[in-house]
Amino acid sequence: MKLMHLSDLHLGKRVNEFSMLEDQTYILNKIIHIIDEEQPSGIILAGDIYDKPIPPAEAVELFDDFLYKLSQRDLNVFIISGNHDSAERIAFGSRLFDKAGIHLSPVYNGNISPIECTDDFGKINIYMLPFIKPVHVRRFFPDEEISSYTDAMSIVINNINIDTDIRNILVTHQFVTGSSRTESEDISVGGSDNVDSSVFKDFDYVALGHIHRSQSCGNEYIRYCGTPLKYSFSEANDTKSITVIDIKEKGNIELDFIPLTPLRDMVEIKGKYNDIMLKDFYEGSTLKNDYLHITLTDEDDIPDVITKLRVVYKNIMKLDYDNQRTRNSAEINLINDMESKSPLELFDIFYESRNGQHLSDVQKDFIKNIIEDIWRNK
């Protein structure tokens, strides 16, 4: 059975006050063309269909059109709600949609029943678990001790009664420990929303949503597919793709990744104003239409520079200067702000200054434990 794993459409999203609706319409049409070429048996949409619990009308219309096109093809569609969605709105009409092969996750009610599919190798159970918090799980398991997201997920999965002799797929929307975040996701303080990947050990494949960068967590088959579009400049160097899962007999899964080319890319450019305004700099590239973060290295500010730049680069999202003045200002602000920062934050600043990147969540946990031991024994 061939499945395509997608997530985090974030329909209706605005990035730096730019509506992404035209770009989203374009990429969804590209995905339909890829589906027609690849002929999968099913499509997985692992949450964050919309960017807001109450999405704008045009976003709902776009998703309605996408679902209609999917329903016209001979495949099953598995859709769960994410942390940006309203679980109730995503679940609306689920019993009617089931008849068309469009399966929508219900609001979590303490019970998860699989959707049974069959292929040449037998039965596959597909479990759909929308975004949950510990508070959602405590309601149905009041006698269990649930103090973390890992506890909550473990209890949910332990109450599914998985038949490990057959192939099992979980579709869920959570932050799995060790995954690499980008600037366009919601961040929980201290990584409190972490779920340890070990809770997924009984599944043959876990189709994750929530993290915007394509990656595996724990093992190759616990996987984020990433967003189909870039939603922050921290993703500028990422390649967006569809994850294709080819599931054969038990224990035999092949993964492939089909690149997605956007209508407009997200690109960062840096240089002096006169240099980047030269025709030779942008001619033959897509820069005139791309979404841009421009960093000017001129020592003197240029009057009305954004208007002048937009004569050539109409989709500038972000403009910065990198010169002696801005560097000195950053250093002064950092010095003045030292006393308000925690030891962990100060170490993170030091690490970033030496390595060009911030501490990962795993590194932060390690340093945090060391700091706590030092203070405890002081």
Number of C-alpha atoms within 10 A of each C-alpha: 17 19 22 25 26 26 29 28 24 25 25 22 20 13 13 11 8 12 13 18 17 12 15 23 17 15 19 17 14 16 18 15 12 15 19 11 9 14 15 20 18 22 20 21 26 32 32 28 28 25 20 17 18 13 18 14 9 12 22 16 12 18 19 12 15 16 14 13 12 20 17 10 17 13 17 20 22 22 27 28 33 29 22 21 22 18 22 14 13 23 18 14 13 14 13 12 16 14 10 17 18 21 22 24 23 23 20 17 10 15 13 17 12 17 13 11 14 10 13 8 13 12 15 20 19 20 23 27 28 27 25 21 16 17 13 15 21 17 11 14 14 9 8 12 11 18 11 16 22 22 17 22 21 17 20 20 19 11 11 14 10 16 11 12 8 16 23 21 21 22 25 26 28 25 26 26 18 17 21 16 18 16 12 15 14 12 13 10 7 10 15 12 18 18 21 18 17 15 16 19 13 18 21 20 23 27 25 31 34 26 25 28 23 22 17 19 20 16 13 12 21 23 22 29 29 27 23 26 26 23 21 17 19 16 19 16 11 15 17 22 22 21 22 20 21 16 20 16 14 16 11 10 16 12 14 12 15 15 12 16 15 17 15 20 17 24 21 19 12 16 15 14 18 9 12 18 16 11 10 10 11 14 10 9 10 13 22 18 16 20 23 23 20 22 18 23 17 15 13 11 12 11 8 8 12 15 12 14 17 12 10 17 22 17 18 24 18 14 16 12 19 15 15 13 11 14 12 11 11 12 11 11 11 14 10 10 10 12 10 9 11 10 14 16 15 15 17 19 16 14 14 13 11 10 9 10 11 16 19 14 17 13 13 18 15 11 17 16 11 13 13 11 11 10 8 8 6 6
